[in-house]
Amino acid sequence: MSTHVHVRVHRGMGVSDSGELIEHYHCRCGATWTKSYRVEED
Ligand SMILES: [Zn+2]
């Protein structure tokens, strides 16, 4: 079995209750990731 290199495809964005920006990614193999960013006001 060859090593699979995940390809993170951007899937959507959202905002958490605490106001962080959440980005969703997925790979064609079914793996998923989320990235959260703290949005600095001001
Ligand atoms: Zn993958």
mmCIF file of the protein (N, C-alpha, C, O) and its ligand, coordinates in Angstrom:
data_MODEL
# 
_entry.id   MODEL 
# 
loop_
_entity.id 
_entity.type 
_entity.pdbx_number_of_molecules 
1 polymer     1 
2 non-polymer 1 
# 
_entity_poly.entity_id                      1 
_entity_poly.type                           'polypeptide(L)' 
_entity_poly.nstd_linkage                   no 
_entity_poly.nstd_monomer                   no 
_entity_poly.pdbx_seq_one_letter_code       MSTHVHVRVHRGMGVSDSGELIEHYHCRCGATWTKSYRVEED 
_entity_poly.pdbx_seq_one_letter_code_can   MSTHVHVRVHRGMGVSDSGELIEHYHCRCGATWTKSYRVEED 
_entity_poly.pdbx_strand_id                 A 
# 
loop_
_entity_poly_seq.entity_id 
_entity_poly_seq.num 
_entity_poly_seq.mon_id 
_entity_poly_seq.hetero 
1 1  MET n 
1 2  SER n 
1 3  THR n 
1 4  HIS n 
1 5  VAL n 
1 6  HIS n 
1 7  VAL n 
1 8  ARG n 
1 9  VAL n 
1 10 HIS n 
1 11 ARG n 
1 12 GLY n 
1 13 MET n 
1 14 GLY n 
1 15 VAL n 
1 16 SER n 
1 17 ASP n 
1 18 SER n 
1 19 GLY n 
1 20 GLU n 
1 21 LEU n 
1 22 ILE n 
1 23 GLU n 
1 24 HIS n 
1 25 TYR n 
1 26 HIS n 
1 27 CYS n 
1 28 ARG n 
1 29 CYS n 
1 30 GLY n 
1 31 ALA n 
1 32 THR n 
1 33 TRP n 
1 34 THR n 
1 35 LYS n 
1 36 SER n 
1 37 TYR n 
1 38 ARG n 
1 39 VAL n 
1 40 GLU n 
1 41 GLU n 
1 42 ASP n 
# 
loop_
_struct_asym.id 
_struct_asym.entity_id 
A 1 
B 2 
# 
loop_
_chem_comp.id 
_chem_comp.type 
_chem_comp.mon_nstd_flag 
ALA 'L-peptide linking' y 
ARG 'L-peptide linking' y 
ASP 'L-peptide linking' y 
CYS 'L-peptide linking' y 
GLU 'L-peptide linking' y 
GLY 'peptide linking'   y 
HIS 'L-peptide linking' y 
ILE 'L-peptide linking' y 
LEU 'L-peptide linking' y 
LYS 'L-peptide linking' y 
MET 'L-peptide linking' y 
SER 'L-peptide linking' y 
THR 'L-peptide linking' y 
TRP 'L-peptide linking' y 
TYR 'L-peptide linking' y 
VAL 'L-peptide linking' y 
ZN  non-polymer         . 
# 
_pdbx_entity_nonpoly.entity_id   2 
_pdbx_entity_nonpoly.name        ? 
_pdbx_entity_nonpoly.comp_id     ZN 
# 
_pdbx_nonpoly_scheme.asym_id         B 
_pdbx_nonpoly_scheme.entity_id       2 
_pdbx_nonpoly_scheme.mon_id          ZN 
_pdbx_nonpoly_scheme.ndb_seq_num     1 
_pdbx_nonpoly_scheme.pdb_seq_num     101 
_pdbx_nonpoly_scheme.auth_seq_num    101 
_pdbx_nonpoly_scheme.pdb_mon_id      ZN 
_pdbx_nonpoly_scheme.auth_mon_id     ZN 
_pdbx_nonpoly_scheme.pdb_strand_id   A 
_pdbx_nonpoly_scheme.pdb_ins_code    . 
# 
loop_
_atom_site.group_PDB 
_atom_site.id 
_atom_site.type_symbol 
_atom_site.label_atom_id 
_atom_site.label_alt_id 
_atom_site.label_comp_id 
_atom_site.label_asym_id 
_atom_site.label_entity_id 
_atom_site.label_seq_id 
_atom_site.pdbx_PDB_ins_code 
_atom_site.Cartn_x 
_atom_site.Cartn_y 
_atom_site.Cartn_z 
_atom_site.occupancy 
_atom_site.B_iso_or_equiv 
_atom_site.pdbx_formal_charge 
_atom_site.auth_seq_id 
_atom_site.auth_comp_id 
_atom_site.auth_asym_id 
_atom_site.auth_atom_id 
_atom_site.pdbx_PDB_model_num 
ATOM   1   N  N  . MET A 1 1  ? 0.842   -1.185 0.000  1.00 0.00 ? 1   MET A N  1 
ATOM   2   C  CA . MET A 1 1  ? 0.000   0.000  0.000  1.00 0.00 ? 1   MET A CA 1 
ATOM   3   C  C  . MET A 1 1  ? 0.883   1.243  0.000  1.00 0.00 ? 1   MET A C  1 
ATOM   4   O  O  . MET A 1 1  ? 1.729   1.415  0.877  1.00 0.00 ? 1   MET A O  1 
ATOM   5   N  N  . SER A 1 2  ? 0.683   2.084  -0.966 1.00 0.00 ? 2   SER A N  1 
ATOM   6   C  CA . SER A 1 2  ? 1.500   3.282  -1.034 1.00 0.00 ? 2   SER A CA 1 
ATOM   7   C  C  . SER A 1 2  ? 1.025   4.310  -0.005 1.00 0.00 ? 2   SER A C  1 
ATOM   8   O  O  . SER A 1 2  ? -0.110  4.270  0.469  1.00 0.00 ? 2   SER A O  1 
ATOM   9   N  N  . THR A 1 3  ? 1.905   5.199  0.310  1.00 0.00 ? 3   THR A N  1 
ATOM   10  C  CA . THR A 1 3  ? 1.562   6.234  1.278  1.00 0.00 ? 3   THR A CA 1 
ATOM   11  C  C  . THR A 1 3  ? 0.595   7.229  0.659  1.00 0.00 ? 3   THR A C  1 
ATOM   12  O  O  . THR A 1 3  ? 0.847   7.809  -0.397 1.00 0.00 ? 3   THR A O  1 
ATOM   13  N  N  . HIS A 1 4  ? -0.490  7.398  1.338  1.00 0.00 ? 4   HIS A N  1 
ATOM   14  C  CA . HIS A 1 4  ? -1.487  8.352  0.859  1.00 0.00 ? 4   HIS A CA 1 
ATOM   15  C  C  . HIS A 1 4  ? -1.157  9.751  1.385  1.00 0.00 ? 4   HIS A C  1 
ATOM   16  O  O  . HIS A 1 4  ? -0.957  9.949  2.584  1.00 0.00 ? 4   HIS A O  1 
ATOM   17  N  N  . VAL A 1 5  ? -1.107  10.682 0.491  1.00 0.00 ? 5   VAL A N  1 
ATOM   18  C  CA . VAL A 1 5  ? -0.901  12.070 0.888  1.00 0.00 ? 5   VAL A CA 1 
ATOM   19  C  C  . VAL A 1 5  ? -2.254  12.772 0.871  1.00 0.00 ? 5   VAL A C  1 
ATOM   20  O  O  . VAL A 1 5  ? -2.891  12.895 -0.175 1.00 0.00 ? 5   VAL A O  1 
ATOM   21  N  N  . HIS A 1 6  ? -2.674  13.223 2.027  1.00 0.00 ? 6   HIS A N  1 
ATOM   22  C  CA . HIS A 1 6  ? -3.974  13.887 2.116  1.00 0.00 ? 6   HIS A CA 1 
ATOM   23  C  C  . HIS A 1 6  ? -3.980  15.184 1.312  1.00 0.00 ? 6   HIS A C  1 
ATOM   24  O  O  . HIS A 1 6  ? -3.021  15.956 1.317  1.00 0.00 ? 6   HIS A O  1 
ATOM   25  N  N  . VAL A 1 7  ? -5.075  15.387 0.635  1.00 0.00 ? 7   VAL A N  1 
ATOM   26  C  CA . VAL A 1 7  ? -5.290  16.646 -0.071 1.00 0.00 ? 7   VAL A CA 1 
ATOM   27  C  C  . VAL A 1 7  ? -6.437  17.362 0.624  1.00 0.00 ? 7   VAL A C  1 
ATOM   28  O  O  . VAL A 1 7  ? -7.577  16.898 0.602  1.00 0.00 ? 7   VAL A O  1 
ATOM   29  N  N  . ARG A 1 8  ? -6.134  18.464 1.225  1.00 0.00 ? 8   ARG A N  1 
ATOM   30  C  CA . ARG A 1 8  ? -7.159  19.178 1.986  1.00 0.00 ? 8   ARG A CA 1 
ATOM   31  C  C  . ARG A 1 8  ? -7.942  20.106 1.075  1.00 0.00 ? 8   ARG A C  1 
ATOM   32  O  O  . ARG A 1 8  ? -7.431  21.119 0.599  1.00 0.00 ? 8   ARG A O  1 
ATOM   33  N  N  . VAL A 1 9  ? -9.186  19.739 0.846  1.00 0.00 ? 9   VAL A N  1 
ATOM   34  C  CA . VAL A 1 9  ? -10.055 20.548 0.006  1.00 0.00 ? 9   VAL A CA 1 
ATOM   35  C  C  . VAL A 1 9  ? -10.946 21.385 0.899  1.00 0.00 ? 9   VAL A C  1 
ATOM   36  O  O  . VAL A 1 9  ? -11.617 20.869 1.792  1.00 0.00 ? 9   VAL A O  1 
ATOM   37  N  N  . HIS A 1 10 ? -10.945 22.649 0.654  1.00 0.00 ? 10  HIS A N  1 
ATOM   38  C  CA . HIS A 1 10 ? -11.751 23.544 1.469  1.00 0.00 ? 10  HIS A CA 1 
ATOM   39  C  C  . HIS A 1 10 ? -13.226 23.249 1.254  1.00 0.00 ? 10  HIS A C  1 
ATOM   40  O  O  . HIS A 1 10 ? -13.695 23.136 0.122  1.00 0.00 ? 10  HIS A O  1 
ATOM   41  N  N  . ARG A 1 11 ? -13.936 23.130 2.341  1.00 0.00 ? 11  ARG A N  1 
ATOM   42  C  CA . ARG A 1 11 ? -15.312 22.656 2.270  1.00 0.00 ? 11  ARG A CA 1 
ATOM   43  C  C  . ARG A 1 11 ? -16.319 23.699 2.742  1.00 0.00 ? 11  ARG A C  1 
ATOM   44  O  O  . ARG A 1 11 ? -17.477 23.681 2.323  1.00 0.00 ? 11  ARG A O  1 
ATOM   45  N  N  . GLY A 1 12 ? -15.897 24.581 3.587  1.00 0.00 ? 12  GLY A N  1 
ATOM   46  C  CA . GLY A 1 12 ? -16.838 25.578 4.076  1.00 0.00 ? 12  GLY A CA 1 
ATOM   47  C  C  . GLY A 1 12 ? -16.284 26.290 5.288  1.00 0.00 ? 12  GLY A C  1 
ATOM   48  O  O  . GLY A 1 12 ? -15.230 25.931 5.814  1.00 0.00 ? 12  GLY A O  1 
ATOM   49  N  N  . MET A 1 13 ? -16.994 27.282 5.716  1.00 0.00 ? 13  MET A N  1 
ATOM   50  C  CA . MET A 1 13 ? -16.563 28.050 6.868  1.00 0.00 ? 13  MET A CA 1 
ATOM   51  C  C  . MET A 1 13 ? -17.736 28.275 7.795  1.00 0.00 ? 13  MET A C  1 
ATOM   52  O  O  . MET A 1 13 ? -18.895 28.204 7.388  1.00 0.00 ? 13  MET A O  1 
ATOM   53  N  N  . GLY A 1 14 ? -17.418 28.544 9.040  1.00 0.00 ? 14  GLY A N  1 
ATOM   54  C  CA . GLY A 1 14 ? -18.457 28.856 10.003 1.00 0.00 ? 14  GLY A CA 1 
ATOM   55  C  C  . GLY A 1 14 ? -17.844 29.651 11.133 1.00 0.00 ? 14  GLY A C  1 
ATOM   56  O  O  . GLY A 1 14 ? -16.638 29.897 11.165 1.00 0.00 ? 14  GLY A O  1 
ATOM   57  N  N  . VAL A 1 15 ? -18.691 30.044 12.048 1.00 0.00 ? 15  VAL A N  1 
ATOM   58  C  CA . VAL A 1 15 ? -18.236 30.793 13.204 1.00 0.00 ? 15  VAL A CA 1 
ATOM   59  C  C  . VAL A 1 15 ? -18.734 30.081 14.452 1.00 0.00 ? 15  VAL A C  1 
ATOM   60  O  O  . VAL A 1 15 ? -19.917 29.764 14.571 1.00 0.00 ? 15  VAL A O  1 
ATOM   61  N  N  . SER A 1 16 ? -17.826 29.838 15.369 1.00 0.00 ? 16  SER A N  1 
ATOM   62  C  CA . SER A 1 16 ? -18.207 29.163 16.601 1.00 0.00 ? 16  SER A CA 1 
ATOM   63  C  C  . SER A 1 16 ? -18.928 30.121 17.543 1.00 0.00 ? 16  SER A C  1 
ATOM   64  O  O  . SER A 1 16 ? -18.953 31.333 17.328 1.00 0.00 ? 16  SER A O  1 
ATOM   65  N  N  . ASP A 1 17 ? -19.511 29.548 18.591 1.00 0.00 ? 17  ASP A N  1 
ATOM   66  C  CA . ASP A 1 17 ? -20.229 30.375 19.564 1.00 0.00 ? 17  ASP A CA 1 
ATOM   67  C  C  . ASP A 1 17 ? -19.313 31.397 20.219 1.00 0.00 ? 17  ASP A C  1 
ATOM   68  O  O  . ASP A 1 17 ? -19.748 32.476 20.620 1.00 0.00 ? 17  ASP A O  1 
ATOM   69  N  N  . SER A 1 18 ? -18.041 31.040 20.318 1.00 0.00 ? 18  SER A N  1 
ATOM   70  C  CA . SER A 1 18 ? -17.101 31.958 20.972 1.00 0.00 ? 18  SER A CA 1 
ATOM   71  C  C  . SER A 1 18 ? -16.533 32.987 20.003 1.00 0.00 ? 18  SER A C  1 
ATOM   72  O  O  . SER A 1 18 ? -15.672 33.788 20.367 1.00 0.00 ? 18  SER A O  1 
ATOM   73  N  N  . GLY A 1 19 ? -17.025 32.958 18.762 1.00 0.00 ? 19  GLY A N  1 
ATOM   74  C  CA . GLY A 1 19 ? -16.645 33.975 17.811 1.00 0.00 ? 19  GLY A CA 1 
ATOM   75  C  C  . GLY A 1 19 ? -15.422 33.636 16.977 1.00 0.00 ? 19  GLY A C  1 
ATOM   76  O  O  . GLY A 1 19 ? -14.913 34.486 16.246 1.00 0.00 ? 19  GLY A O  1 
ATOM   77  N  N  . GLU A 1 20 ? -14.942 32.385 17.083 1.00 0.00 ? 20  GLU A N  1 
ATOM   78  C  CA . GLU A 1 20 ? -13.793 31.978 16.273 1.00 0.00 ? 20  GLU A CA 1 
ATOM   79  C  C  . GLU A 1 20 ? -14.266 31.547 14.888 1.00 0.00 ? 20  GLU A C  1 
ATOM   80  O  O  . GLU A 1 20 ? -15.342 30.971 14.725 1.00 0.00 ? 20  GLU A O  1 
ATOM   81  N  N  . LEU A 1 21 ? -13.440 31.841 13.913 1.00 0.00 ? 21  LEU A N  1 
ATOM   82  C  CA . LEU A 1 21 ? -13.719 31.435 12.543 1.00 0.00 ? 21  LEU A CA 1 
ATOM   83  C  C  . LEU A 1 21 ? -13.287 29.973 12.384 1.00 0.00 ? 21  LEU A C  1 
ATOM   84  O  O  . LEU A 1 21 ? -12.150 29.621 12.697 1.00 0.00 ? 21  LEU A O  1 
ATOM   85  N  N  . ILE A 1 22 ? -14.185 29.140 11.903 1.00 0.00 ? 22  ILE A N  1 
ATOM   86  C  CA . ILE A 1 22 ? -13.896 27.721 11.731 1.00 0.00 ? 22  ILE A CA 1 
ATOM   87  C  C  . ILE A 1 22 ? -13.875 27.392 10.245 1.00 0.00 ? 22  ILE A C  1 
ATOM   88  O  O  . ILE A 1 22 ? -14.844 27.656 9.534  1.00 0.00 ? 22  ILE A O  1 
ATOM   89  N  N  . GLU A 1 23 ? -12.760 26.810 9.770  1.00 0.00 ? 23  GLU A N  1 
ATOM   90  C  CA . GLU A 1 23 ? -12.693 26.360 8.386  1.00 0.00 ? 23  GLU A CA 1 
ATOM   91  C  C  . GLU A 1 23 ? -12.722 24.839 8.354  1.00 0.00 ? 23  GLU A C  1 
ATOM   92  O  O  . GLU A 1 23 ? -12.059 24.178 9.154  1.00 0.00 ? 23  GLU A O  1 
ATOM   93  N  N  . HIS A 1 24 ? -13.495 24.291 7.425  1.00 0.00 ? 24  HIS A N  1 
ATOM   94  C  CA . HIS A 1 24 ? -13.632 22.847 7.290  1.00 0.00 ? 24  HIS A CA 1 
ATOM   95  C  C  . HIS A 1 24 ? -12.944 22.390 6.012  1.00 0.00 ? 24  HIS A C  1 
ATOM   96  O  O  . HIS A 1 24 ? -13.082 23.011 4.958  1.00 0.00 ? 24  HIS A O  1 
ATOM   97  N  N  . TYR A 1 25 ? -12.197 21.289 6.124  1.00 0.00 ? 25  TYR A N  1 
ATOM   98  C  CA . TYR A 1 25 ? -11.508 20.700 4.970  1.00 0.00 ? 25  TYR A CA 1 
ATOM   99  C  C  . TYR A 1 25 ? -11.799 19.217 4.933  1.00 0.00 ? 25  TYR A C  1 
ATOM   100 O  O  . TYR A 1 25 ? -12.094 18.607 5.961  1.00 0.00 ? 25  TYR A O  1 
ATOM   101 N  N  . HIS A 1 26 ? -11.715 18.637 3.748  1.00 0.00 ? 26  HIS A N  1 
ATOM   102 C  CA . HIS A 1 26 ? -11.823 17.188 3.656  1.00 0.00 ? 26  HIS A CA 1 
ATOM   103 C  C  . HIS A 1 26 ? -10.938 16.667 2.547  1.00 0.00 ? 26  HIS A C  1 
ATOM   104 O  O  . HIS A 1 26 ? -10.606 17.390 1.608  1.00 0.00 ? 26  HIS A O  1 
ATOM   105 N  N  . CYS A 1 27 ? -10.560 15.408 2.660  1.00 0.00 ? 27  CYS A N  1 
ATOM   106 C  CA . CYS A 1 27 ? -9.781  14.714 1.640  1.00 0.00 ? 27  CYS A CA 1 
ATOM   107 C  C  . CYS A 1 27 ? -10.688 13.685 0.973  1.00 0.00 ? 27  CYS A C  1 
ATOM   108 O  O  . CYS A 1 27 ? -11.680 13.254 1.561  1.00 0.00 ? 27  CYS A O  1 
ATOM   109 N  N  . ARG A 1 28 ? -10.357 13.300 -0.225 1.00 0.00 ? 28  ARG A N  1 
ATOM   110 C  CA . ARG A 1 28 ? -11.187 12.317 -0.926 1.00 0.00 ? 28  ARG A CA 1 
ATOM   111 C  C  . ARG A 1 28 ? -11.173 10.957 -0.253 1.00 0.00 ? 28  ARG A C  1 
ATOM   112 O  O  . ARG A 1 28 ? -12.039 10.128 -0.532 1.00 0.00 ? 28  ARG A O  1 
ATOM   113 N  N  . CYS A 1 29 ? -10.207 10.705 0.631  1.00 0.00 ? 29  CYS A N  1 
ATOM   114 C  CA . CYS A 1 29 ? -10.165 9.444  1.359  1.00 0.00 ? 29  CYS A CA 1 
ATOM   115 C  C  . CYS A 1 29 ? -11.147 9.437  2.525  1.00 0.00 ? 29  CYS A C  1 
ATOM   116 O  O  . CYS A 1 29 ? -11.375 8.397  3.144  1.00 0.00 ? 29  CYS A O  1 
ATOM   117 N  N  . GLY A 1 30 ? -11.727 10.597 2.824  1.00 0.00 ? 30  GLY A N  1 
ATOM   118 C  CA . GLY A 1 30 ? -12.722 10.649 3.886  1.00 0.00 ? 30  GLY A CA 1 
ATOM   119 C  C  . GLY A 1 30 ? -12.242 11.362 5.136  1.00 0.00 ? 30  GLY A C  1 
ATOM   120 O  O  . GLY A 1 30 ? -13.036 11.638 6.034  1.00 0.00 ? 30  GLY A O  1 
ATOM   121 N  N  . ALA A 1 31 ? -10.956 11.664 5.205  1.00 0.00 ? 31  ALA A N  1 
ATOM   122 C  CA . ALA A 1 31 ? -10.441 12.389 6.362  1.00 0.00 ? 31  ALA A CA 1 
ATOM   123 C  C  . ALA A 1 31 ? -10.970 13.819 6.364  1.00 0.00 ? 31  ALA A C  1 
ATOM   124 O  O  . ALA A 1 31 ? -11.176 14.424 5.311  1.00 0.00 ? 31  ALA A O  1 
ATOM   125 N  N  . THR A 1 32 ? -11.181 14.337 7.546  1.00 0.00 ? 32  THR A N  1 
ATOM   126 C  CA . THR A 1 32 ? -11.649 15.716 7.654  1.00 0.00 ? 32  THR A CA 1 
ATOM   127 C  C  . THR A 1 32 ? -10.813 16.468 8.679  1.00 0.00 ? 32  THR A C  1 
ATOM   128 O  O  . THR A 1 32 ? -10.238 15.871 9.590  1.00 0.00 ? 32  THR A O  1 
ATOM   129 N  N  . TRP A 1 33 ? -10.756 17.748 8.523  1.00 0.00 ? 33  TRP A N  1 
ATOM   130 C  CA . TRP A 1 33 ? -10.046 18.622 9.458  1.00 0.00 ? 33  TRP A CA 1 
ATOM   131 C  C  . TRP A 1 33 ? -10.867 19.876 9.697  1.00 0.00 ? 33  TRP A C  1 
ATOM   132 O  O  . TRP A 1 33 ? -11.698 20.274 8.880  1.00 0.00 ? 33  TRP A O  1 
ATOM   133 N  N  . THR A 1 34 ? -10.614 20.467 10.814 1.00 0.00 ? 34  THR A N  1 
ATOM   134 C  CA . THR A 1 34 ? -11.129 21.810 11.038 1.00 0.00 ? 34  THR A CA 1 
ATOM   135 C  C  . THR A 1 34 ? -9.976  22.677 11.530 1.00 0.00 ? 34  THR A C  1 
ATOM   136 O  O  . THR A 1 34 ? -9.080  22.219 12.238 1.00 0.00 ? 34  THR A O  1 
ATOM   137 N  N  . LYS A 1 35 ? -10.030 23.917 11.138 1.00 0.00 ? 35  LYS A N  1 
ATOM   138 C  CA . LYS A 1 35 ? -9.053  24.895 11.602 1.00 0.00 ? 35  LYS A CA 1 
ATOM   139 C  C  . LYS A 1 35 ? -9.830  26.044 12.207 1.00 0.00 ? 35  LYS A C  1 
ATOM   140 O  O  . LYS A 1 35 ? -10.808 26.519 11.630 1.00 0.00 ? 35  LYS A O  1 
ATOM   141 N  N  . SER A 1 36 ? -9.396  26.482 13.359 1.00 0.00 ? 36  SER A N  1 
ATOM   142 C  CA . SER A 1 36 ? -10.087 27.621 13.957 1.00 0.00 ? 36  SER A CA 1 
ATOM   143 C  C  . SER A 1 36 ? -9.145  28.808 14.052 1.00 0.00 ? 36  SER A C  1 
ATOM   144 O  O  . SER A 1 36 ? -7.956  28.670 14.341 1.00 0.00 ? 36  SER A O  1 
ATOM   145 N  N  . TYR A 1 37 ? -9.697  29.941 13.809 1.00 0.00 ? 37  TYR A N  1 
ATOM   146 C  CA . TYR A 1 37 ? -8.945  31.178 13.877 1.00 0.00 ? 37  TYR A CA 1 
ATOM   147 C  C  . TYR A 1 37 ? -9.624  32.108 14.859 1.00 0.00 ? 37  TYR A C  1 
ATOM   148 O  O  . TYR A 1 37 ? -10.846 32.255 14.853 1.00 0.00 ? 37  TYR A O  1 
ATOM   149 N  N  . ARG A 1 38 ? -8.849  32.711 15.671 1.00 0.00 ? 38  ARG A N  1 
ATOM   150 C  CA . ARG A 1 38 ? -9.409  33.729 16.550 1.00 0.00 ? 38  ARG A CA 1 
ATOM   151 C  C  . ARG A 1 38 ? -9.456  35.041 15.780 1.00 0.00 ? 38  ARG A C  1 
ATOM   152 O  O  . ARG A 1 38 ? -8.428  35.547 15.329 1.00 0.00 ? 38  ARG A O  1 
ATOM   153 N  N  . VAL A 1 39 ? -10.631 35.571 15.638 1.00 0.00 ? 39  VAL A N  1 
ATOM   154 C  CA . VAL A 1 39 ? -10.794 36.818 14.899 1.00 0.00 ? 39  VAL A CA 1 
ATOM   155 C  C  . VAL A 1 39 ? -10.603 37.987 15.867 1.00 0.00 ? 39  VAL A C  1 
ATOM   156 O  O  . VAL A 1 39 ? -11.354 38.170 16.825 1.00 0.00 ? 39  VAL A O  1 
ATOM   157 N  N  . GLU A 1 40 ? -9.605  38.734 15.582 1.00 0.00 ? 40  GLU A N  1 
ATOM   158 C  CA . GLU A 1 40 ? -9.316  39.886 16.430 1.00 0.00 ? 40  GLU A CA 1 
ATOM   159 C  C  . GLU A 1 40 ? -10.207 41.049 16.023 1.00 0.00 ? 40  GLU A C  1 
ATOM   160 O  O  . GLU A 1 40 ? -10.160 41.539 14.894 1.00 0.00 ? 40  GLU A O  1 
ATOM   161 N  N  . GLU A 1 41 ? -10.993 41.459 16.953 1.00 0.00 ? 41  GLU A N  1 
ATOM   162 C  CA . GLU A 1 41 ? -11.782 42.672 16.711 1.00 0.00 ? 41  GLU A CA 1 
ATOM   163 C  C  . GLU A 1 41 ? -10.882 43.864 16.963 1.00 0.00 ? 41  GLU A C  1 
ATOM   164 O  O  . GLU A 1 41 ? -10.039 43.849 17.860 1.00 0.00 ? 41  GLU A O  1 
ATOM   165 N  N  . ASP A 1 42 ? -11.071 44.875 16.175 1.00 0.00 ? 42  ASP A N  1 
ATOM   166 C  CA . ASP A 1 42 ? -10.333 46.126 16.418 1.00 0.00 ? 42  ASP A CA 1 
ATOM   167 C  C  . ASP A 1 42 ? -8.862  46.069 16.111 1.00 0.00 ? 42  ASP A C  1 
ATOM   168 O  O  . ASP A 1 42 ? -8.157  47.063 16.281 1.00 0.00 ? 42  ASP A O  1 
HETATM 169 ZN ZN . ZN  B 2 .  ? -6.543  11.515 2.431  1.00 0.00 2 101 ZN  A ZN 1 
# 
